[in-house]
Amino acid sequence: MRRIEALLCDLDGTICDSEWAHIEAWELVVRGHGFELDEGWDLDYVGKPDDFAAVRMRERYPSLPPAKDLLAERHGAYRKIIAEHSDRVSYPGVAEALEKLAAAGIKLAVGTNSPWDNTIAALRAAGIERFFPVIVAYGMTPRGKPAPDLYVEAALRLDVDPAVCAVVEDTPIGIDAGKAAGAFVVAVTTTNTRDALVDADIVLDSPAAAMNWILDNARGVP
């Protein structure tokens, strides 16, 4: 049994209900260049870095702008959507659970495959930026998820060993990152089924439930 001293949180689909905005942003940008994405196109992209999606988009539609320009358009569209629909970004009970965790002395950080500006936009829209003194976004470490780098760096900045951290995630690649970092991984079924999340240490039905479970069990998890 090990004590949990810190919680490292994924962003999209985990502490912010923002995956829908990523999907809408890509569809808006690609449509603006005269193309329509097929239904269900996003299933292979959830949790992965945007530059991966940009490369795949250009492979499918070679007349799209270069990946760097395409990403700039997509990021701008995402932040505009988030700002205009901030009421859709919060998950029920997450802010309250984060408040309890902070009061209990659990250190908090974000580790995400989203870039910095998009991460801040989502956290602010959800009203939870204040809980995270440490934010490690895509591009701040040599590798993104499924490599462990983002979570290892977040633990380092919190001055804790990853072995005393819990990670909360919603995707298989995020689970892989948390496990590779040596953390205890709690998965939530916001964007994937339980069957897809079986490599987590425990699977729960909502972000708030995950955080409250960590709060209740921080004195000792397997």
N, CA and C of each residue as an Amber inpcrd file, in Angstrom:
protein
   666
   0.8420000  -1.1990000   0.0000000   0.0000000   0.0000000   0.0000000
   0.8810000   1.2540000   0.0000000   0.4750000   2.2500000  -0.7520000
   1.2340000   3.4960000  -0.8080000   0.3150000   4.6930000  -0.6080000
   0.8560000   5.7070000   0.0000000   0.1260000   6.9390000   0.2510000
   0.1490000   7.8020000  -1.0140000  -0.9630000   8.4720000  -1.2990000
  -1.0400000   9.3910000  -2.4310000  -0.8320000  10.8170000  -1.9320000
   0.2120000  11.4570000  -2.4400000   0.5240000  12.8260000  -2.0300000
   0.1790000  13.8620000  -3.0950000  -0.0360000  13.4200000  -4.3400000
  -0.3190000  14.3630000  -5.4120000  -1.2420000  13.7310000  -6.4410000
  -2.0350000  14.5750000  -7.0980000  -2.9070000  14.1480000  -8.1800000
  -2.4870000  14.8680000  -9.4550000  -2.1530000  14.0840000 -10.4730000
  -1.7630000  14.6180000 -11.7730000  -2.9230000  14.3860000 -12.7300000
  -3.4600000  15.4660000 -13.2640000  -4.6960000  15.3820000 -14.0380000
  -4.4690000  15.5800000 -15.5280000  -5.0390000  14.6920000 -16.3150000
  -5.2100000  14.9690000 -17.7280000  -6.2190000  16.1130000 -17.8550000
  -6.2710000  16.7230000 -19.0300000  -7.1420000  17.8860000 -19.2210000
  -8.4460000  17.5240000 -19.9380000  -8.3600000  17.3530000 -21.2530000
  -9.5490000  17.1910000 -22.0870000 -10.2380000  15.8600000 -21.8320000
 -11.5220000  15.9350000 -21.5030000 -12.2770000  14.7290000 -21.2180000
 -12.0840000  14.2000000 -19.8220000 -11.2720000  14.9010000 -19.0270000
 -10.9770000  14.4370000 -17.6700000 -11.3600000  15.4840000 -16.6380000
 -10.7390000  16.6510000 -16.6640000 -11.1570000  17.7150000 -15.7490000
 -11.8990000  18.8200000 -16.4860000 -11.8290000  18.8220000 -17.8130000
 -12.5940000  19.7660000 -18.6340000 -13.3690000  18.9850000 -19.6880000
 -14.6400000  19.3000000 -19.8090000 -15.4740000  18.6780000 -20.8350000
 -15.2520000  19.4510000 -22.1310000 -14.1600000  19.1420000 -22.8120000
 -13.7100000  19.9550000 -23.9430000 -13.4270000  19.1700000 -25.2140000
 -13.5730000  17.8540000 -25.1830000 -13.3080000  17.0840000 -26.3900000
 -14.2200000  17.5150000 -27.5410000 -15.4700000  17.8160000 -27.2230000
 -16.4110000  18.2550000 -28.2580000 -15.9120000  19.5030000 -28.9750000
 -15.2440000  20.4010000 -28.2310000 -14.7430000  21.6400000 -28.8260000
 -13.5690000  21.3580000 -29.7670000 -12.7310000  20.3860000 -29.4120000
 -11.6430000  19.9990000 -30.3070000 -12.2070000  19.4520000 -31.6250000
 -13.2310000  18.6260000 -31.5120000 -13.8520000  18.0430000 -32.7070000
 -14.4670000  19.1350000 -33.5730000 -15.2240000  20.0410000 -32.9450000
 -15.8620000  21.1280000 -33.6930000 -14.8290000  22.0250000 -34.3600000
 -13.7110000  22.2760000 -33.6750000 -12.6740000  23.1510000 -34.2350000
 -12.0730000  22.5400000 -35.4950000 -11.7580000  21.2480000 -35.4400000
 -11.2100000  20.5920000 -36.6330000 -12.2210000  20.6020000 -37.7790000
 -13.4590000  20.2930000 -37.4770000 -14.4800000  20.2530000 -38.5320000
 -14.6830000  21.6320000 -39.1510000 -14.6650000  22.6570000 -38.3170000
 -14.8360000  24.0260000 -38.8090000 -13.6950000  24.4220000 -39.7390000
 -12.4730000  24.1200000 -39.3400000 -11.3050000  24.5020000 -40.1340000
 -11.2670000  23.7330000 -41.4500000 -11.4680000  22.4220000 -41.3890000
 -11.4230000  21.6150000 -42.6090000 -12.5560000  22.0000000 -43.5600000
 -13.7320000  22.2710000 -43.0030000 -14.8610000  22.7110000 -43.8330000
 -14.5580000  24.0410000 -44.5110000 -13.8390000  24.8920000 -43.8040000
 -13.4670000  26.1800000 -44.3820000 -12.5780000  26.0660000 -45.6030000
 -11.9350000  24.9070000 -45.7390000 -11.0910000  24.6570000 -46.9080000
 -11.7830000  23.7670000 -47.9340000 -13.1020000  23.5570000 -47.7260000
 -13.8900000  22.8670000 -48.7410000 -14.0420000  21.3740000 -48.5720000
 -13.7550000  20.8400000 -47.3800000 -13.8480000  19.3970000 -47.1610000
 -14.7660000  19.1040000 -45.9800000 -15.3170000  17.9040000 -45.9720000
 -16.1390000  17.4430000 -44.8620000 -15.5220000  16.1760000 -44.2830000
 -15.4070000  16.1220000 -42.9700000 -14.8790000  14.9320000 -42.3010000
 -15.9970000  13.9130000 -42.0950000 -15.6630000  12.6430000 -42.2460000
 -16.6520000  11.5880000 -42.0770000 -17.0760000  11.4550000 -40.6210000
 -18.2970000  10.9820000 -40.4050000 -18.7750000  10.7290000 -39.0520000
 -17.8700000   9.7180000 -38.3600000 -17.5130000  10.0140000 -37.1340000
 -16.6590000   9.1260000 -36.3630000 -15.1760000   9.2800000 -36.6410000
 -14.8110000  10.2880000 -37.4390000 -13.4000000  10.4980000 -37.7830000
 -12.5410000  10.7120000 -36.5480000 -13.1300000  11.2750000 -35.5150000
 -12.3710000  11.6900000 -34.3390000 -11.9350000  10.5340000 -33.4410000
 -12.4710000   9.3370000 -33.6510000 -12.1990000   8.2360000 -32.7220000
 -10.7250000   7.8610000 -32.6600000 -10.0030000   8.0860000 -33.7420000
  -8.5760000   7.7570000 -33.7560000  -7.6910000   8.8860000 -33.2460000
  -8.3080000  10.0100000 -32.8450000  -7.5210000  11.1880000 -32.4980000
  -7.6180000  11.5780000 -31.0260000  -8.6280000  11.0580000 -30.3330000
  -8.8600000  11.4710000 -28.9430000  -7.6360000  11.1750000 -28.0820000
  -7.1650000  12.2010000 -27.4070000  -6.0270000  12.0570000 -26.5000000
  -4.6820000  12.2660000 -27.1480000  -4.6280000  12.2350000 -28.4930000
  -3.3480000  12.3670000 -29.1870000  -3.0340000  13.8340000 -29.4700000
  -1.7650000  14.1740000 -29.6310000  -1.3900000  15.5730000 -29.8970000
  -1.9900000  16.0800000 -31.2020000  -2.2290000  17.3840000 -31.2630000
  -2.8290000  17.9800000 -32.4520000  -1.9420000  17.8690000 -33.6790000
  -0.6270000  17.8500000 -33.4910000   0.2270000  17.7530000 -34.6770000
   0.0720000  16.3930000 -35.3570000  -0.2630000  15.3530000 -34.5830000
  -0.5740000  14.0560000 -35.1660000  -1.7940000  14.1740000 -36.0790000
  -2.8440000  14.8360000 -35.5780000  -4.0580000  15.0150000 -36.3690000
  -3.7790000  15.8570000 -37.6110000  -2.9640000  16.8900000 -37.4750000
  -2.6700000  17.7580000 -38.6150000  -1.9840000  16.9920000 -39.7340000
  -1.0440000  16.1390000 -39.3880000  -0.3550000  15.3300000 -40.3930000
  -1.3390000  14.4030000 -41.0890000  -2.2090000  13.7680000 -40.3080000
  -3.1920000  12.8540000 -40.8850000  -4.1840000  13.6090000 -41.7770000
  -4.6030000  14.7880000 -41.3680000  -5.5210000  15.5870000 -42.1850000
  -4.9010000  15.9260000 -43.5300000  -3.6350000  16.2910000 -43.5100000
  -2.9730000  16.6750000 -44.7620000  -2.7020000  15.4640000 -45.6530000
  -2.5190000  14.3030000 -45.0350000  -2.3790000  13.0820000 -45.8370000
  -3.6780000  12.7860000 -46.5830000  -4.7920000  13.0430000 -45.9200000
  -6.0870000  12.7600000 -46.5350000  -6.5040000  13.8520000 -47.5120000
  -6.1940000  15.1090000 -47.1650000  -6.5590000  16.2480000 -48.0120000
  -5.2930000  17.0540000 -48.2940000  -4.5170000  16.6570000 -49.2930000
  -3.2070000  17.2740000 -49.5360000  -3.2490000  18.7700000 -49.8470000
  -4.3980000  19.2710000 -50.2640000  -4.4710000  20.6960000 -50.5900000
  -4.7000000  21.5880000 -49.3630000  -4.8270000  20.9830000 -48.1860000
  -4.9110000  21.7840000 -46.9600000  -3.6130000  22.5520000 -46.7580000
  -3.6330000  23.6330000 -45.9910000  -2.4060000  24.3980000 -45.7250000
  -1.3560000  23.5360000 -45.0380000  -0.0970000  23.9700000 -45.0420000
   0.9470000  23.2530000 -44.3030000   0.5330000  23.0230000 -42.8500000
   1.0560000  21.9650000 -42.2560000   0.6330000  21.5640000 -40.9110000
   0.7280000  22.7060000 -39.8980000   1.7940000  23.5060000 -39.9550000
   1.9610000  24.6000000 -39.0010000   0.8270000  25.6090000 -39.1220000
   0.4650000  25.9640000 -40.3600000  -0.6200000  26.9270000 -40.5760000
  -1.9730000  26.3180000 -40.2230000  -2.1260000  25.0410000 -40.5590000
  -3.3730000  24.3500000 -40.2330000  -3.5940000  24.3020000 -38.7280000
  -2.5270000  24.0250000 -37.9770000  -2.6300000  23.9930000 -36.5220000
  -2.9590000  25.3650000 -35.9560000  -2.3670000  26.4090000 -36.5070000
  -2.6620000  27.7620000 -36.0300000  -4.1470000  28.0730000 -36.2090000
  -4.7060000  27.7010000 -37.3530000  -6.1390000  27.9000000 -37.5890000
  -6.9650000  27.1000000 -36.5860000  -6.5750000  25.8460000 -36.4230000
  -7.3380000  24.9630000 -35.5430000  -7.3020000  25.4210000 -34.0870000
  -6.1300000  25.8620000 -33.6170000  -6.0270000  26.3340000 -32.2420000
  -6.8470000  27.6070000 -32.0320000  -6.8110000  28.5100000 -32.9960000
  -7.6060000  29.7250000 -32.8880000  -9.0920000  29.4170000 -32.8480000
  -9.5280000  28.4870000 -33.6900000 -10.9340000  28.0990000 -33.7130000
 -11.3440000  27.4660000 -32.3880000 -10.4730000  26.6210000 -31.8430000
 -10.7730000  25.9630000 -30.5660000 -10.9570000  26.9800000 -29.4440000
 -10.0330000  27.9080000 -29.3320000 -10.1250000  28.8880000 -28.2460000
 -11.3580000  29.7730000 -28.3880000 -11.7400000  30.0850000 -29.6150000
 -12.9500000  30.8800000 -29.8490000 -14.1850000  30.0970000 -29.4160000
 -14.2460000  28.8240000 -29.7740000 -15.3820000  27.9870000 -29.3870000
 -15.4720000  27.8670000 -27.8700000 -14.3390000  27.6210000 -27.2280000
 -14.3160000  27.4910000 -25.7690000 -14.7820000  28.7730000 -25.0930000
 -14.3100000  29.9110000 -25.5800000 -14.6830000  31.1960000 -24.9860000
 -16.1740000  31.4720000 -25.1400000 -16.7310000  31.0840000 -26.2770000
 -18.1420000  31.3730000 -26.5520000 -19.0850000  30.3870000 -25.8720000
 -18.5690000  29.2420000 -25.4540000 -19.4200000  28.2040000 -24.8560000
 -18.8190000  27.6970000 -23.5440000 -18.3450000  28.6110000 -22.7360000
 -17.6930000  28.2190000 -21.4800000 -18.6350000  27.4710000 -20.5500000
 -19.9360000  27.6640000 -20.7180000 -20.9030000  26.9840000 -19.8660000
 -20.9400000  25.4790000 -20.1080000 -20.3050000  25.0180000 -21.1850000
 -20.3120000  23.5910000 -21.5210000 -19.0360000  22.8730000 -21.0920000
 -18.0960000  23.6000000 -20.5000000 -16.7610000  23.0460000 -20.2760000
 -16.5920000  22.3800000 -18.9140000 -17.4210000  22.7150000 -17.9520000
 -17.2560000  22.1860000 -16.5900000 -17.9380000  20.8300000 -16.4150000
 -17.2370000  19.9130000 -15.7710000 -17.8550000  18.6540000 -15.3620000
 -18.4750000  18.8380000 -13.9770000 -19.6430000  18.2660000 -13.7420000
 -20.2820000  18.3980000 -12.4200000 -19.3790000  17.8930000 -11.2990000
 -19.2630000  18.7000000 -10.2620000 -18.5640000  18.2880000  -9.0480000
 -17.0580000  18.3690000  -9.0790000 -16.4570000  18.7070000 -10.2210000
 -14.9970000  18.7140000 -10.3020000 -14.3910000  19.8330000  -9.4650000
 -14.9080000  21.0390000  -9.5810000 -14.3610000  22.1670000  -8.8140000
 -14.4520000  21.8920000  -7.3160000 -15.5760000  21.3520000  -6.8990000
 -15.7580000  21.0490000  -5.4710000 -14.7780000  19.9650000  -5.0120000
 -14.5770000  18.9600000  -5.8390000 -13.6400000  17.8900000  -5.4790000
 -12.2070000  18.4040000  -5.4220000 -11.8410000  19.2610000  -6.3660000
 -10.5000000  19.8580000  -6.3460000 -10.2960000  20.7050000  -5.0930000
 -11.3170000  21.4050000  -4.6890000 -11.2540000  22.2140000  -3.4660000
 -10.9620000  21.3270000  -2.2640000 -11.6300000  20.1940000  -2.1830000
 -11.4310000  19.2690000  -1.0720000 -10.0250000  18.6630000  -1.0930000
  -9.5580000  18.2960000  -2.2830000  -8.2240000  17.7250000  -2.3990000
  -7.1570000  18.7240000  -1.9660000  -7.2890000  19.9600000  -2.4150000
  -6.3230000  20.9970000  -2.0380000  -6.3500000  21.2290000  -0.5270000
  -7.5500000  21.2590000   0.0560000  -7.6780000  21.4690000   1.4970000
  -7.0680000  20.3150000   2.2860000  -7.0800000  19.1270000   1.6880000
  -6.5140000  17.9540000   2.3560000  -5.0040000  17.8580000   2.1830000
  -4.4230000  18.7970000   1.4550000  -2.9770000  18.8120000   1.2820000
  -2.4770000  17.9840000   0.1090000  -3.3940000  17.5210000  -0.7520000
  -2.9940000  16.7950000  -1.9490000  -2.5060000  17.8100000  -2.9900000
  -1.2930000  17.6550000  -3.4670000  -0.7570000  18.5650000  -4.4800000
  -1.4050000  18.2650000  -5.8320000  -1.5900000  19.3240000  -6.6370000
  -2.3290000  19.1830000  -7.8830000  -1.5390000  19.7170000  -9.0640000
  -1.6130000  18.9920000 -10.1820000  -0.9520000  19.4240000 -11.4130000
  -1.7380000  18.9150000 -12.6100000  -1.5040000  19.5560000 -13.7440000
  -2.0700000  19.1120000 -15.0160000  -0.9370000  18.6270000 -15.9110000
  -1.1610000  17.5050000 -16.5980000  -0.2370000  17.0130000 -17.6160000
  -1.0490000  16.6690000 -18.8500000  -0.8530000  17.4000000 -19.9500000
  -1.7640000  17.2710000 -21.0850000  -1.0660000  17.3020000 -22.4340000
  -1.6630000  16.6120000 -23.3920000  -1.1920000  16.6510000 -24.7670000
  -1.7040000  17.8720000 -25.5270000  -2.4320000  18.7390000 -24.8440000
  -2.8440000  20.0000000 -25.4570000  -1.7520000  21.0510000 -25.2480000
  -1.5840000  21.9780000 -26.2020000  -0.5850000  23.0320000 -26.0250000
  -1.0100000  24.0240000 -24.9520000  -0.0570000  24.8380000 -24.5180000
  -0.2560000  25.7320000 -23.3740000  -1.4740000  26.6380000 -23.5140000
  -1.5650000  27.3870000 -24.6150000  -2.6530000  28.3620000 -24.7540000
  -4.0220000  27.6900000 -24.7040000  -4.1520000  26.5360000 -25.3510000
  -5.4230000  25.8170000 -25.3210000  -5.7320000  25.2890000 -23.9220000
  -4.6980000  24.8510000 -23.2270000  -4.8690000  24.3450000 -21.8640000
  -5.3850000  25.4290000 -20.9340000  -4.7540000  26.5830000 -20.9740000
  -5.1840000  27.6960000 -20.1200000  -6.6030000  28.1210000 -20.4550000
  -6.9350000  28.1620000 -21.7550000  -8.2790000  28.5510000 -22.1670000
  -9.3340000  27.6160000 -21.5880000  -9.0610000  26.3090000 -21.6220000
 -10.0150000  25.3330000 -21.1010000 -10.1410000  25.4220000 -19.5800000
  -9.0080000  25.5300000 -18.8880000  -9.0430000  25.6310000 -17.4250000
  -9.7870000  26.8800000 -16.9680000  -9.5690000  27.9810000 -17.6600000
 -10.2620000  29.2170000 -17.2960000 -11.7550000  29.1240000 -17.5850000
 -12.0980000  28.5300000 -18.7220000 -13.5150000  28.3810000 -19.0590000
 -14.2320000  27.5240000 -18.0190000 -13.5360000  26.5140000 -17.5030000
 -14.1170000  25.6350000 -16.4880000 -14.0410000  26.2290000 -15.0840000
 -13.3000000  27.3270000 -14.9290000 -13.1840000  27.9840000 -13.6320000
 -12.3260000  27.2450000 -12.6280000 -11.3360000  26.4670000 -13.1160000
 -10.5320000  25.6520000 -12.1950000  -9.0310000  25.9080000 -12.3310000
  -8.6280000  26.9150000 -13.0680000  -7.2010000  27.1960000 -13.2380000
  -6.5110000  27.4080000 -11.9060000  -7.1890000  28.0190000 -10.9650000
  -6.5840000  28.3950000  -9.6830000  -6.0930000  27.2030000  -8.8640000
  -6.5980000  26.0170000  -9.1640000  -6.2240000  24.8410000  -8.3800000
  -4.8700000  24.2460000  -8.7950000  -4.3260000  24.7020000  -9.9120000
  -3.1610000  24.0300000 -10.4830000  -1.9340000  24.9420000 -10.5510000
  -1.0800000  24.8930000  -9.5220000   0.1590000  25.6670000  -9.5540000
   1.1500000  25.1410000 -10.5740000   0.9710000  23.9010000 -10.9900000
   1.8520000  23.2810000 -11.9850000   1.0050000  22.8060000 -13.1600000
   1.3780000  23.2670000 -14.3550000   0.7290000  22.8460000 -15.5950000
   1.8350000  22.4760000 -16.5720000   1.8310000  21.2360000 -17.0290000
   2.8150000  20.7790000 -18.0110000   2.0560000  20.4320000 -19.2920000
   2.2090000  21.2780000 -20.2980000   1.4730000  21.1340000 -21.5450000
   2.3550000  20.5290000 -22.6310000   1.7150000  20.1050000 -23.7070000
   2.4290000  19.5190000 -24.8360000   3.4750000  20.4970000 -25.3630000
   4.6720000  19.9860000 -25.6080000   5.7650000  20.8230000 -26.0750000
   6.7120000  21.2430000 -24.9680000   6.3200000  21.0170000 -23.7220000
   7.1660000  21.3870000 -22.5910000   8.0790000  20.2500000 -22.1500000
   7.8950000  19.0740000 -22.7410000   8.7470000  17.9150000 -22.4720000
   9.1630000  17.3150000 -23.8150000  10.2220000  16.4990000 -23.8270000
  10.6750000  15.9370000 -25.1010000   9.6060000  15.1350000 -25.8330000
   8.7500000  14.4350000 -25.0650000   7.7240000  13.5990000 -25.6750000
   6.3800000  13.8400000 -25.0080000   5.3180000  13.6670000 -25.7880000
   3.9770000  13.6990000 -25.2270000   3.5290000  12.2950000 -24.8540000
   2.2930000  12.1700000 -24.4160000   1.7230000  10.8540000 -24.1260000
   1.6210000  10.0620000 -25.4360000   1.8390000   8.7560000 -25.4120000
   1.8370000   7.8440000 -24.2580000   3.1520000   7.7370000 -23.4940000
   4.1790000   8.4890000 -23.8720000   5.4060000   8.5210000 -23.0680000
   5.0890000   9.1270000 -21.6980000   5.8640000   8.8200000 -20.6770000
   5.5660000   9.2950000 -19.3230000   6.0390000  10.7210000 -19.0340000
   6.7170000  11.3590000 -19.9860000   7.4340000  12.6030000 -19.7210000
   6.6000000  13.6980000 -19.0630000   5.3840000  13.9180000 -19.5600000
   4.5470000  14.9900000 -19.0160000   4.2640000  14.7730000 -17.5290000
   3.9620000  13.5320000 -17.1600000   3.6420000  13.2540000 -15.7600000
   4.8920000  13.2240000 -14.8850000   5.9830000  12.7450000 -15.4190000
   7.2380000  12.7690000 -14.6560000   7.6460000  14.2100000 -14.3820000
   7.5120000  15.0680000 -15.3730000   7.8590000  16.4840000 -15.1930000
   6.9160000  17.1640000 -14.2080000   5.6300000  16.8360000 -14.2800000
   4.6710000  17.4210000 -13.3390000   5.0140000  17.0290000 -11.9040000
   5.3470000  15.7590000 -11.6780000   5.7380000  15.3150000 -10.3420000
   7.0040000  16.0230000  -9.8800000   7.9590000  16.1760000 -10.7820000
   9.2020000  16.8700000 -10.4530000   8.9280000  18.2890000 -10.0010000
   8.0490000  18.9700000 -10.7130000   7.7340000  20.3650000 -10.3710000
   6.9370000  20.4820000  -9.0790000   6.2340000  19.4220000  -8.7230000
   5.5310000  19.3960000  -7.4260000   6.4390000  18.9340000  -6.2990000
   7.6460000  18.4970000  -6.6490000   8.6250000  18.0000000  -5.6880000
   8.1310000  16.7360000  -4.9840000   7.5590000  15.8250000  -5.7860000
   7.1380000  14.5240000  -5.2670000   7.6210000  13.4380000  -6.2200000
   7.7260000  12.2320000  -5.7090000   8.0660000  11.0830000  -6.5450000
   6.8040000  10.6350000  -7.2870000   6.9090000  10.2930000  -8.5800000
   5.7220000   9.7940000  -9.2900000   5.0600000   8.6070000  -8.6030000
   5.8140000   7.8490000  -7.8320000   5.2640000   6.6760000  -7.1510000
   4.2420000   7.0340000  -6.0840000   4.2400000   8.2760000  -5.6140000
   3.2370000   8.7080000  -4.6320000   2.1960000   9.6090000  -5.2800000
   2.0880000   9.5140000  -6.6100000   1.0990000  10.2900000  -7.3530000
  -0.0190000   9.3820000  -7.8520000  -1.2000000   9.9550000  -7.9600000
  -2.2850000   9.3400000  -8.7130000  -2.4570000  10.1440000  -9.9920000
  -2.7840000   9.4720000 -11.0530000  -3.0860000  10.1040000 -12.3300000
  -4.5420000   9.8120000 -12.6540000  -5.2850000  10.8160000 -13.1130000
  -6.6440000  10.5840000 -13.5740000  -6.6860000  10.8390000 -15.0750000
  -7.2230000   9.8740000 -15.8070000  -7.1550000   9.8700000 -17.2630000
  -8.4530000   9.3470000 -17.8790000  -8.6100000   9.6170000 -19.1900000
  -9.8010000   9.1470000 -19.8940000  -9.4900000   8.3560000 -21.1550000
  -8.1910000   8.1710000 -21.4800000  -7.8300000   7.4780000 -22.7180000
  -6.7820000   6.3950000 -22.4590000  -6.7290000   5.4010000 -23.3360000
  -5.6930000   4.3670000 -23.1820000  -4.2760000   4.9190000 -23.2460000
  -4.0000000   5.8940000 -24.1270000  -2.6360000   6.4070000 -24.1910000
  -2.2880000   7.2000000 -22.9370000  -3.2850000   7.8310000 -22.3310000
  -3.0400000   8.5270000 -21.0770000  -2.7610000   7.5580000 -19.9410000
  -3.5010000   6.4490000 -19.9340000  -3.2410000   5.4050000 -18.9420000
  -1.8180000   4.8820000 -19.0990000  -1.4170000   4.6430000 -20.3440000
  -0.0490000   4.1660000 -20.5980000   0.9770000   5.1480000 -20.0460000
   0.7350000   6.4400000 -20.2340000   1.6660000   7.4640000 -19.7500000
   1.7570000   7.4450000 -18.2270000   0.6020000   7.3700000 -17.5630000
   0.5980000   7.3520000 -16.1090000   1.2640000   6.1240000 -15.5340000
   0.9830000   4.9570000 -16.1210000   1.6010000   3.7230000 -15.6430000
   3.1070000   3.7370000 -15.8690000   3.5320000   4.2490000 -17.0490000
   4.9670000   4.3120000 -17.3420000   5.6930000   5.2550000 -16.4020000
   4.9810000   6.2610000 -15.8970000   5.5790000   7.1870000 -14.9410000
   5.7010000   6.5700000 -13.5520000   4.9710000   5.4830000 -13.3160000
   5.0170000   4.8250000 -12.0130000   3.9060000   5.2490000 -11.0760000
   2.8910000   5.9390000 -11.6140000   1.7930000   6.4370000 -10.7870000
   0.6580000   5.4160000 -10.6890000  -0.2290000   5.6370000  -9.7240000
  -1.4810000   4.8910000  -9.6140000  -2.4720000   5.5690000 -10.5490000
  -3.1090000   4.8180000 -11.4510000  -3.9360000   5.4340000 -12.4900000
  -5.4160000   5.1370000 -12.2720000  -6.1860000   6.2150000 -12.2000000
  -7.6430000   6.1350000 -12.1230000  -8.2050000   6.6090000 -13.4610000
  -8.9860000   5.7840000 -14.1150000  -9.5760000   6.1570000 -15.4030000
 -11.0510000   6.4990000 -15.2380000 -11.5380000   7.3600000 -16.1220000
 -12.9500000   7.7480000 -16.1130000 -13.5520000   7.4780000 -17.4910000
 -14.8180000   7.1020000 -17.5030000 -15.4730000   6.6710000 -18.7360000
 -16.1670000   7.8280000 -19.4540000 -15.4930000   8.9620000 -19.5500000
 -16.0940000  10.1180000 -20.2190000 -15.9750000  10.0410000 -21.7300000
 -14.8950000   9.4420000 -22.2470000 -14.6910000   9.3820000 -23.6940000
 -14.4310000   7.9710000 -24.1980000 -14.2480000   7.0130000 -23.2920000
 -13.9900000   5.6300000 -23.6770000 -14.7870000   4.6700000 -22.7980000
 -14.9960000   3.4740000 -23.3110000 -15.7030000   2.4590000 -22.5330000
 -14.7880000   1.8500000 -21.4840000 -15.3830000   1.1580000 -20.5440000
 -14.5950000   0.4580000 -19.5200000 -13.6530000  -0.5610000 -20.1590000
 -14.1190000  -1.2190000 -21.2040000 -13.2810000  -2.2170000 -21.8680000
 -12.0020000  -1.6080000 -22.4290000 -12.0740000  -0.3540000 -22.8720000
 -10.8950000   0.3130000 -23.4410000  -9.9380000   0.7980000 -22.3590000
 -10.4070000   0.8260000 -21.1100000  -9.6310000   1.4190000 -20.0120000
  -9.1440000   0.3770000 -19.0070000  -9.1140000  -0.8770000 -19.4100000
  -8.8440000  -1.9590000 -18.4610000  -7.4320000  -1.9300000 -17.8770000
  -6.5110000  -1.1960000 -18.5030000  -5.1460000  -1.1580000 -17.9770000
  -4.9830000  -0.1880000 -16.8110000  -6.0170000   0.5820000 -16.5180000
  -5.9690000   1.4650000 -15.3430000  -6.0620000   0.6280000 -14.0680000
  -5.6540000   1.2140000 -12.9550000  -5.7500000   0.5100000 -11.6780000
  -7.1910000   0.4270000 -11.1880000  -7.9770000   1.4450000 -11.5380000
  -9.4000000   1.4440000 -11.2120000 -10.1080000   2.3150000 -12.2370000
 -11.3330000   1.9560000 -12.5790000 -12.1300000   2.7070000 -13.5500000
 -13.4160000   3.1690000 -12.8740000 -13.6980000   4.4710000 -12.9730000
 -14.8950000   5.0500000 -12.3760000 -15.6800000   5.8160000 -13.4420000
 -16.8860000   6.2270000 -13.0780000 -17.8040000   6.7420000 -14.0880000
 -17.7530000   8.2460000 -14.3260000 -17.0600000   8.9920000 -13.4770000
 -17.0170000  10.4380000 -13.6790000 -15.7480000  11.0200000 -13.0650000
 -15.3180000  12.1850000 -13.5330000 -14.1470000  12.8370000 -12.9420000
 -14.3280000  13.1310000 -11.4610000 -15.5190000  13.6110000 -11.0690000
 -15.7440000  13.9080000  -9.6510000 -15.6460000  12.6430000  -8.8100000
 -16.1910000  11.5420000  -9.3160000 -16.1080000  10.2750000  -8.5840000
 -14.6560000   9.8430000  -8.4320000 -13.8490000  10.0480000  -9.4690000
 -12.4300000   9.6810000  -9.4100000 -11.7000000  10.4890000  -8.3500000
 -11.9470000  11.7840000  -8.3320000 -11.2580000  12.6480000  -7.3690000
 -11.6930000  12.3500000  -5.9410000 -12.9730000  12.1150000  -5.7520000
 -13.4520000  11.7930000  -4.4090000 -12.9360000  10.4320000  -3.9480000
 -12.7710000   9.4860000  -4.8800000 -12.1830000   8.1890000  -4.5260000
 -10.7450000   8.3770000  -4.0650000 -10.0030000   9.2000000  -4.7870000
  -8.6140000   9.4730000  -4.4000000  -8.5610000  10.1290000  -3.0240000
  -9.4440000  11.0830000  -2.7860000  -9.4900000  11.7450000  -1.4840000
  -9.7600000  10.7390000  -0.3680000 -10.6850000   9.8230000  -0.5980000
 -11.0670000   8.8440000   0.4220000  -9.9970000   7.7770000   0.6450000
  -9.1510000   7.5340000  -0.3790000  -8.1970000   6.4280000  -0.3190000
  -6.7360000   6.8720000  -0.3310000  -6.5090000   8.1770000  -0.1480000
  -5.1430000   8.7040000  -0.2790000  -4.1730000   8.1290000   0.7460000
  -4.6700000   7.6060000   1.8360000  -3.7690000   7.0610000   2.8630000
  -3.1940000   5.7120000   2.4760000  -3.7700000   5.0800000   1.4390000
  -3.2350000   3.8020000   1.0300000  -3.9400000   3.2000000  -0.1710000
  -3.2260000   3.1170000  -1.3120000  -3.7740000   2.4610000  -2.4970000
  -2.7930000   1.3470000  -2.8860000  -3.2410000   0.3650000  -3.6630000
  -2.3670000  -0.7510000  -4.0140000  -1.1150000  -0.3040000  -4.7650000
